[in-house]
Amino acid sequence: MSMLQVSGASKRFGGVIANEKISLEVPEGKIIGLIGPNGSGKTTLFNSIVGYHPLDDGSIRFEGQEISHLRVPEIARLGMLRTFQQTRIYGKMTCVQNMQISKPNRNEGLMSMFDRFPKEDLARIDHLLEFVGLYSKRNLLAGDLSFGQQKLPEFAMALMNEPKLLLLDEPTAGINPTLINGLIDRLKRANEEMGITLLVIEHNMRVIMNLAEHIYCLAHGEMLAEGKPEEIQNDQRVIDAYLGAH
Amino acid sequence: MRNTILLVLGTIIAFAVPFMFPAYQNQFAMLWLMILFALTWDLMGGQMGYNSFGNVVFFGVGMYITAVIQRDLYFDIEEYAHVAGRIDALTPDQYLTGIFLGMGVSGIVTVLVAIILGAGILGLRGHYFAICTLGLTIAAGEIASGIDYIGAGSGIVTPVFPTELMAKGMFFYFVFMVLAVGTFLTNKWMLAGRFGLAVNAIRDDEDKAEAMGIRTKRYKTMAWATSAFFLSMAGGAAGNLFGFIDPINVAFAGATFGVWMVLMAILGGKGTIWGPVIGAAIFHITQELFWTYLFGWQRVALGAMIVGIVVFFPQGIMGFLRQHWPHLFGHKVDEQTTVEQGATKESEA
């Protein structure tokens, strides 16, 4: 059974149809890609999956459990996390603090609000920050990092949270090519070594073709095509959609 | 070691002040109250980024609850109207029982009030929260002005302090000292752990905090309730220090206390542990100097100072220091790029 199963998901904003009967599956342990021209409804679909707004129709199941009625923090605590297209980090806290507060909140009692941070956390944080290449800057305020670099603590924070499934919304937007290569490598390692399933929205074709094992393509709010990277690359409908033939 | 010396020195000074300056006991009591104001506000507005103009509501509610308990414990209302002016109205025992029972009850009640109000308005963000709390203060004053049981628009006269106990200023100096120090230590303890980073995260990006699974509502309610707890107890004592409770100008005084608590926290540096304390001290002392030396123009001077604070010190004193000398606060780049190198360096050191 798939880890994430979206079936017949529809979302309208007034008269605008953002998603129309979208179905997709993310099997456990895989890296799945989601592409589509601007305005095709990718981020809306992400938002529906993680609980930002309710679906008009359809169902979303995570590990067999229906989650379309749950809210964002509840879904996050189930182990499905998302990163944002516009990078979001806690700007006035240091990178280490950003990481400390990102540890999983799953079984938190009322008094754990006042928990201190154990030593083991720090060791794990140091290793994760080293993993994303931020160890030397760990004591800087996260907001003082450059825009491109801010993607790194965001990614590290997501890993700190020990998600089962990670939804990445354009992880390479606004990053220089060298950093992109490093990021692809790290995403793959997170998938292989930490066993985190990934669902990635990406505009950069080189990135997504390298990364994903299976790709879904949206256009005008509808599922246009799906298949292996090579199939998608050669699909005439996908090419047309990107060139604006519709 | 140096901290211990400073701590001992600070304690000695704090205890010596009311004996050294008997004429200024009330002033120093007010100083502790101002510190408490700034600290409780900073927990919400500074650390969590929820700019509340409604915290003074808890202060007023505590004031009323304490006064009513002090009154109803030993008198019925009819009788109280006649005895209130009499010096020997309450024995020291009665007075102490009334005031401390009142403060305790108001602490508990306002925590509940904060939880109930919070369920509704803590969902608002940014300016909407600020405006809503501003309305809350005004509404509270107007509502209190309409309830006969608590004296309506004419307010309540609090019981006369039994001076055979000790000097009034001395008593309240220590009451406010204990409350302010208690607030400081509570803030410090709470902020040192997960709570501190969680409310900071809410300040920096609440959407992100939710997306990471943080139970934001729980943290917000906790901060709001903690503020309420200390403010209401301070309110109970303050009503007795002032001797008179007016619903709009004393209890729910949004235009004075309500704004001052914001300014003091901003002046010292919001979102820092010591900032509110420093800010409160500077603000209170300056304000008193204006009253003494610029009488007639004191409001103008205060207004000018407020504008000056907001324009030139938007980050506050601590924020200014942090901005200009970030390495003093530990925000610096390491030469080591891996955990291994970092560990080697630490073992050498």
Contacts between the chains, C-beta under 8 A, distances in Angstrom:
chain1	res1	chain2	res2	distance
A	50	B	211	7.0
A	72	B	210	4.8
A	72	B	211	5.8
A	73	B	210	4.8
A	73	B	211	7.7
A	73	B	213	5.2
A	73	B	214	6.6
A	73	B	215	6.4
A	73	B	216	6.9
A	76	B	210	7.4
A	76	B	211	6.0
A	76	B	212	6.0
A	76	B	213	3.3
A	77	B	213	4.3
A	81	B	211	7.1
A	81	B	212	7.1
A	81	B	213	7.6
A	82	B	211	6.0
A	84	B	208	7.3
A	84	B	211	7.5
A	88	B	205	5.2
A	88	B	207	6.8
A	88	B	208	4.1
A	88	B	211	7.6
A	89	B	204	7.7
A	89	B	205	7.2
A	89	B	208	7.0
A	90	B	200	6.5
A	90	B	201	4.9
A	90	B	204	3.8
A	90	B	205	6.0
A	90	B	208	6.9
A	90	B	209	7.9
A	91	B	204	5.3
A	91	B	205	7.5
A	92	B	200	7.0
A	92	B	203	7.3
A	92	B	204	5.4
A	92	B	271	7.5
A	93	B	197	6.8
A	93	B	200	5.4
A	93	B	201	7.1
A	93	B	204	6.4
A	94	B	330	7.6
A	94	B	331	6.5
A	97	B	197	5.5
A	97	B	200	7.3
A	100	B	197	5.7
A	101	B	194	7.1
A	101	B	197	3.9
A	101	B	198	5.9
A	101	B	200	7.7
A	101	B	201	5.1
A	101	B	212	7.7
A	101	B	214	7.1
A	102	B	212	5.6
A	104	B	213	7.2
A	105	B	212	7.6
A	105	B	213	4.5
A	105	B	214	5.8
A	105	B	215	6.4
A	106	B	213	7.6
A	108	B	215	6.7
A	110	B	218	7.5
A	112	B	194	6.8
A	113	B	193	7.9
A	113	B	194	6.1
A	113	B	195	5.0
A	113	B	198	7.3
A	113	B	218	6.7
A	113	B	219	6.6
A	113	B	222	6.2
A	114	B	189	7.6
A	114	B	190	6.4
A	114	B	193	5.0
A	114	B	194	6.6
A	114	B	195	5.5
A	115	B	193	5.5
A	115	B	194	4.5
A	116	B	192	7.1
A	116	B	193	4.8
A	116	B	194	7.5
A	117	B	193	7.2
A	117	B	194	7.3
A	123	B	339	8.0
A	126	B	339	4.6
A	126	B	342	6.8
A	127	B	339	5.7
A	130	B	337	7.6
A	130	B	338	5.4
A	130	B	339	5.0
A	133	B	337	7.7
A	135	B	334	7.2
A	135	B	336	6.8
A	135	B	337	5.5
A	135	B	338	5.9
A	135	B	339	6.4
A	135	B	342	6.7
A	136	B	333	5.7
A	136	B	334	4.5
A	136	B	335	6.8
A	136	B	336	6.1
A	136	B	337	4.7
A	137	B	333	5.7
A	137	B	334	7.6
A	138	B	334	7.2
A	139	B	330	5.5
A	139	B	331	5.8
A	139	B	332	6.0
A	139	B	333	7.8
A	139	B	334	7.0
A	140	B	331	5.5
A	140	B	332	7.3
A	140	B	333	6.4
A	141	B	326	7.6
A	141	B	331	5.7
A	143	B	204	7.8
A	144	B	331	7.5
A	157	B	212	6.9
A	161	B	212	6.0
A	161	B	213	6.8
